[in-house]
Amino acid sequence: MTEAMLGPITSADFSYGGAAAPDYTSDPAALRLTVSVIADRAWLREELREDAGGVGLRVVETRGLEALGEGEPAPRGDILLVDCPAVTAADLAGLARLDLHAARTGALLVVATSVDALDGVFGVLDQSEPQILVAPSRAERVIALGHALARVPGRKVRELSEEDRMVLIRLTNQVSQIAERMDKLNPGAAGTTQLHGENPAFKFDTPRKALPAAAVIEARPELPDPRLVRRIIRQRQQRARFFDSELFADPAWDMLLDLTAAAGEKAQISVTSLCIASGVPPTTALRWIGQMTQGGWLRRIEDKHDRRRAFVTLTDRAAEAMSRYFADLGLAAEQTI
């Protein structure tokens, strides 16, 4: 799809109007978070309504995707829950407006899509740091809602049922594991950025650690030969023939390797391709991409020819680290698995 087909994305004002960010602290009667459900399939709207109510949210409206059109009123709610499994030019323009609305008002955006539509959805959602889910199960949607709850400052959630509590505990454990792995990528950082509320499980290192003085002066080594990196990737993938792939799941490293090879090949990597390279489900990969972007390892690059697409690449910091890593390995790198 070309830029010309997306007319509203390049010409329209995506502000829905003067919707102000809600006051999360001064109104005791407004402690219950609100959600808008946006989906074309009626049965799914009802299912999403049930899931939102199950974690203590109040559904204030449901609507179809066509209601995101230009001139339509902005959806209400602290959380905007959207299902968009396939995209047209109108859908993408609507998502872009919704993304900007969420960024301006502080609403939290959760968008479910499909693998086929992922590049388009990722391409237009560049303002509000949304959660993107790919073909999610019902449990994954509930986890995403729990994740959104944890990001809202100054709010208290009602007493949860035991089942709800276990869902959120599993979410916390999952994000804690990501945080631990991110710590290993950036040991000894001077501080942390708290991205998701007051829970320590949601803290991630910020890229504040300066390079040693010698490293600043010394010229950065060349990136490794992409043929070597591709061979390492194939060797890592071969393990799945003999072992359960989850034993070796290391999405951050697999994505760094893929992007390093692409940099050497002068190739651009779409978010869909990077999700495949990660070796984990797309929704999990997207969470990693988000955290590695926040941590200063990855960055998003807009496609100059098609505004519905965006690519992911290494930051200078990540390229520096990968170059020095392979240079330090020397000939031993050829034996790395």
C-alpha positions as CSV (number, residue, x, y, z in Angstrom):
1,M,0.0,0.0,0.0
2,T,1.5,3.3,-1.0
3,E,1.5,6.6,0.9
4,A,-0.9,8.1,-1.5
5,M,-3.5,5.5,-0.5
6,L,-3.3,6.6,3.1
7,G,-4.4,10.2,2.5
8,P,-5.6,11.0,6.0
9,I,-2.3,9.9,7.5
10,T,-0.4,12.6,5.7
11,S,-3.0,15.4,5.7
12,A,-5.5,15.1,8.5
13,D,-5.4,16.6,12.0
14,F,-5.6,13.5,14.2
15,S,-6.7,15.3,17.3
16,Y,-10.2,14.2,18.1
17,G,-10.9,17.4,20.1
18,G,-10.1,18.8,23.5
19,A,-10.2,15.6,25.5
20,A,-8.2,16.2,28.7
21,A,-6.2,13.6,30.6
22,P,-8.2,12.2,33.5
23,D,-7.4,13.3,37.1
24,Y,-6.2,10.1,38.7
25,T,-5.8,11.3,42.3
26,S,-8.4,14.0,43.2
27,D,-11.7,12.2,42.6
28,P,-12.4,9.3,45.0
29,A,-15.5,8.3,43.0
30,A,-13.4,7.8,39.9
31,L,-11.0,5.1,41.3
32,R,-12.4,2.5,38.9
33,L,-10.6,2.6,35.6
34,T,-12.6,2.9,32.4
35,V,-12.1,1.2,29.1
36,S,-13.4,1.5,25.5
37,V,-13.7,-1.6,23.4
38,I,-13.2,-1.2,19.7
39,A,-13.7,-4.2,17.5
40,D,-15.8,-5.1,14.5
41,R,-16.8,-8.6,15.6
42,A,-19.8,-8.5,17.9
43,W,-18.9,-11.7,19.8
44,L,-15.4,-10.4,20.4
45,R,-16.7,-7.1,21.7
46,E,-18.8,-9.0,24.3
47,E,-15.8,-11.2,25.2
48,L,-13.6,-8.2,25.6
49,R,-16.2,-6.5,27.8
50,E,-16.3,-9.6,30.0
51,D,-12.5,-9.7,30.3
52,A,-12.3,-6.0,31.2
53,G,-15.0,-6.4,33.8
54,G,-13.1,-9.4,35.2
55,V,-10.1,-7.3,36.1
56,G,-12.0,-4.5,37.6
57,L,-12.4,-2.1,34.6
58,R,-15.7,-0.3,33.8
59,V,-16.5,-0.5,30.1
60,V,-17.9,2.9,29.0
61,E,-18.5,2.2,25.4
62,T,-18.1,-0.4,22.6
63,R,-17.8,0.4,18.9
64,G,-16.6,-0.9,15.6
65,L,-13.5,0.2,13.8
66,E,-15.4,2.4,11.4
67,A,-16.1,4.7,14.4
68,L,-12.4,5.7,14.3
69,G,-13.0,7.6,11.1
70,E,-12.1,11.2,10.6
71,G,-14.6,13.5,12.3
72,E,-15.9,10.8,14.7
73,P,-15.8,11.5,18.4
74,A,-12.8,10.2,20.4
75,P,-13.3,7.0,22.3
76,R,-13.5,7.5,26.1
77,G,-11.7,5.7,28.7
78,D,-8.4,5.3,30.6
79,I,-7.6,2.2,28.4
80,L,-8.5,1.8,24.7
81,L,-8.8,-1.9,23.8
82,V,-8.7,-2.4,20.0
83,D,-9.0,-5.5,17.8
84,C,-7.7,-4.9,14.2
85,P,-6.8,-8.3,12.6
86,A,-6.7,-6.9,9.1
87,V,-6.1,-3.4,7.9
88,T,-7.4,-1.1,5.1
89,A,-6.1,2.4,4.4
90,A,-9.1,3.7,6.5
91,D,-8.2,1.4,9.4
92,L,-4.6,2.6,9.4
93,A,-5.7,6.2,9.3
94,G,-8.1,5.6,12.2
95,L,-5.4,3.8,14.2
96,A,-3.0,6.7,13.6
97,R,-5.6,9.2,15.0
98,L,-6.3,6.9,17.9
99,D,-2.5,6.6,18.7
100,L,-2.1,10.4,18.7
101,H,-5.3,10.8,20.9
102,A,-3.8,8.3,23.4
103,A,-0.5,10.2,23.4
104,R,-2.2,13.5,24.0
105,T,-4.6,12.4,26.8
106,G,-2.5,9.7,28.5
107,A,-4.9,6.9,27.7
108,L,-3.3,3.5,27.4
109,L,-3.7,1.8,24.0
110,V,-3.8,-2.0,23.6
111,V,-4.1,-3.2,20.0
112,A,-4.6,-6.9,18.9
113,T,-3.7,-7.7,15.3
114,S,-2.5,-10.5,13.1
115,V,0.9,-11.4,11.8
116,D,-0.2,-10.4,8.3
117,A,-1.3,-6.9,9.5
118,L,1.6,-6.4,12.0
119,D,3.9,-4.3,9.8
120,G,1.1,-1.9,9.0
121,V,-0.2,-1.6,12.6
122,F,3.3,-1.2,14.0
123,G,4.1,1.4,11.3
124,V,1.3,3.8,12.3
125,L,1.4,3.4,16.1
126,D,4.4,5.6,16.9
127,Q,3.2,8.1,19.4
128,S,1.7,6.5,22.5
129,E,3.9,3.4,23.2
130,P,1.0,1.0,22.8
131,Q,0.9,-2.6,23.7
132,I,0.6,-4.7,20.4
133,L,-0.7,-8.2,20.7
134,V,-0.4,-10.7,17.8
135,A,-3.3,-13.2,17.5
136,P,-3.6,-13.2,21.3
137,S,-5.3,-15.8,23.4
138,R,-7.9,-14.6,25.9
139,A,-5.4,-15.1,28.7
140,E,-2.9,-12.9,26.8
141,R,-5.5,-10.1,26.5
142,V,-6.2,-10.3,30.3
143,I,-2.4,-10.1,30.9
144,A,-2.2,-7.0,28.7
145,L,-5.0,-5.4,30.7
146,G,-3.1,-6.2,33.9
147,H,0.0,-4.6,32.3
148,A,-2.0,-1.5,31.5
149,L,-3.3,-1.3,35.1
150,A,0.2,-1.4,36.4
151,R,1.2,1.6,34.2
152,V,-1.5,4.0,35.5
153,P,-0.1,6.2,38.2
154,G,-1.8,7.0,41.5
155,R,-4.7,4.5,41.0
156,K,-5.9,1.6,43.1
157,V,-7.4,-1.5,41.7
158,R,-10.3,-3.2,43.4
159,E,-9.8,-6.4,45.4
160,L,-9.1,-9.1,42.8
161,S,-10.3,-12.7,42.7
162,E,-7.8,-15.4,43.3
163,E,-7.8,-16.2,39.5
164,D,-7.3,-12.5,38.6
165,R,-4.5,-12.3,41.1
166,M,-2.7,-15.3,39.7
167,V,-2.9,-13.8,36.2
168,L,-1.2,-10.6,37.4
169,I,1.4,-12.6,39.4
170,R,2.3,-14.5,36.2
171,L,2.5,-11.2,34.4
172,T,4.8,-9.8,37.0
173,N,7.1,-12.8,36.9
174,Q,7.3,-12.6,33.1
175,V,8.3,-9.0,33.1
176,S,10.7,-9.6,36.0
177,Q,12.5,-12.2,33.9
178,I,12.8,-9.6,31.1
179,A,14.2,-7.1,33.5
180,E,16.8,-9.5,34.8
181,R,18.0,-10.2,31.2
182,M,18.1,-6.5,30.4
183,D,20.2,-6.0,33.5
184,K,22.7,-8.5,32.1
185,L,22.8,-6.5,28.9
186,N,23.6,-3.3,30.8
187,P,25.3,-4.2,34.1
188,G,26.1,-1.5,36.7
189,A,24.0,1.2,35.2
190,A,23.8,4.3,37.3
191,G,20.0,4.4,37.5
192,T,16.8,2.9,36.4
193,T,13.7,4.2,34.6
194,Q,10.4,3.1,36.1
195,L,8.2,2.5,33.2
196,H,5.2,0.7,34.7
197,G,4.1,2.2,38.0
198,E,5.5,1.5,41.5
199,N,6.1,-2.2,41.2
200,P,9.9,-2.9,41.2
201,A,9.2,-5.8,38.8
202,F,8.6,-3.2,36.1
203,K,11.9,-1.3,36.4
204,F,14.4,-1.3,33.6
205,D,17.9,0.0,33.3
206,T,18.4,3.3,31.4
207,P,21.4,3.6,29.1
208,R,23.4,5.9,31.3
209,K,26.6,4.0,31.7
210,A,29.3,5.9,29.8
211,L,31.9,4.0,27.7
212,P,35.4,3.8,29.3
213,A,37.6,6.7,28.2
214,A,39.8,4.3,26.2
215,A,36.8,3.0,24.3
216,V,35.8,6.6,23.4
217,I,39.2,7.3,21.9
218,E,39.6,4.0,20.2
219,A,38.0,3.6,16.8
220,R,35.1,1.2,16.8
221,P,35.9,-2.1,15.2
222,E,34.0,-3.1,12.0
223,L,30.8,-5.1,12.3
224,P,31.4,-8.8,11.9
225,D,31.1,-10.5,8.5
226,P,27.4,-11.0,8.1
227,R,28.1,-14.5,6.8
228,L,29.6,-15.5,10.1
229,V,26.7,-14.0,12.0
230,R,24.2,-15.9,9.8
231,R,26.1,-19.1,10.5
232,I,25.9,-18.5,14.2
233,I,22.2,-17.9,13.8
234,R,21.7,-21.2,11.9
235,Q,23.7,-23.1,14.5
236,R,21.5,-21.7,17.3
237,Q,18.4,-22.6,15.4
238,Q,19.6,-26.2,14.9
239,R,19.3,-26.8,18.6
240,A,15.5,-26.9,18.2
241,R,15.9,-30.2,16.2
242,F,17.2,-32.0,19.3
243,F,15.9,-30.0,22.3
244,D,12.8,-28.1,23.4
245,S,13.3,-24.6,21.9
246,E,12.2,-23.0,25.2
247,L,15.3,-24.4,26.9
248,F,17.4,-21.9,24.9
249,A,14.9,-19.0,24.4
250,D,17.0,-15.9,24.3
251,P,15.0,-13.4,22.2
252,A,17.1,-10.3,22.9
253,W,20.3,-12.0,21.7
254,D,18.7,-13.6,18.7
255,M,17.3,-10.2,17.6
256,L,20.6,-8.5,18.1
257,L,22.3,-11.1,16.0
258,D,19.8,-10.8,13.2
259,L,20.1,-7.0,13.2
260,T,23.9,-7.2,13.2
261,A,23.8,-9.4,10.2
262,A,21.3,-7.1,8.5
263,A,23.5,-4.1,9.2
264,G,26.5,-5.8,7.5
265,E,24.3,-6.7,4.5
266,K,22.9,-3.1,4.3
267,A,19.4,-4.7,4.7
268,Q,16.3,-3.3,6.5
269,I,14.4,-5.5,8.9
270,S,10.7,-5.2,9.4
271,V,9.1,-5.8,12.8
272,T,7.5,-9.0,11.5
273,S,10.9,-10.4,10.4
274,L,12.4,-9.4,13.7
275,C,9.7,-11.2,15.6
276,I,10.4,-14.4,13.6
277,A,14.1,-14.0,14.2
278,S,13.5,-13.8,18.0
279,G,12.3,-17.4,18.2
280,V,9.4,-16.5,20.6
281,P,5.7,-15.8,20.0
282,P,5.2,-12.4,18.3
283,T,3.5,-10.8,21.3
284,T,6.5,-11.7,23.5
285,A,8.9,-10.5,20.8
286,L,7.1,-7.1,20.6
287,R,7.4,-6.7,24.3
288,W,11.1,-7.3,24.1
289,I,11.4,-4.9,21.2
290,G,9.6,-2.3,23.2
291,Q,11.9,-2.7,26.2
292,M,15.1,-2.9,24.2
293,T,14.0,0.3,22.4
294,Q,13.4,2.0,25.8
295,G,16.8,0.7,26.9
296,G,18.6,2.3,24.0
297,W,19.5,-0.9,22.1
298,L,17.1,-0.7,19.2
299,R,15.5,2.1,17.3
300,R,12.6,2.6,15.0
301,I,13.1,3.9,11.4
302,E,10.2,5.1,9.3
303,D,9.9,3.8,5.8
304,K,10.5,6.8,3.6
305,H,8.4,5.3,0.7
306,D,5.5,3.8,2.7
307,R,4.4,5.5,5.9
308,R,2.4,2.4,7.0
309,R,5.8,0.6,7.5
310,A,8.6,1.0,9.9
311,F,11.9,-0.9,10.3
312,V,13.9,-1.7,13.4
313,T,17.7,-1.3,13.5
314,L,20.5,-1.3,16.1
315,T,21.3,2.0,17.8
316,D,24.9,3.2,17.6
317,R,25.3,2.0,21.1
318,A,24.2,-1.5,20.3
319,A,26.3,-1.6,17.1
320,E,29.3,-0.5,19.1
321,A,28.7,-3.3,21.6
322,M,28.2,-6.0,19.0
323,S,31.3,-4.8,17.1
324,R,33.5,-5.0,20.2
325,Y,32.0,-8.3,21.3
326,F,32.9,-10.0,18.0
327,A,36.3,-8.3,17.9
328,D,37.0,-9.5,21.4
329,L,36.1,-13.1,20.4
330,G,38.5,-13.0,17.5
331,L,38.9,-16.3,15.7
332,A,37.0,-18.0,18.5
333,A,33.9,-16.4,17.2
334,E,33.9,-18.8,14.3
335,Q,33.2,-21.6,16.9
336,T,30.4,-19.8,18.7
337,I,27.1,-21.4,18.9
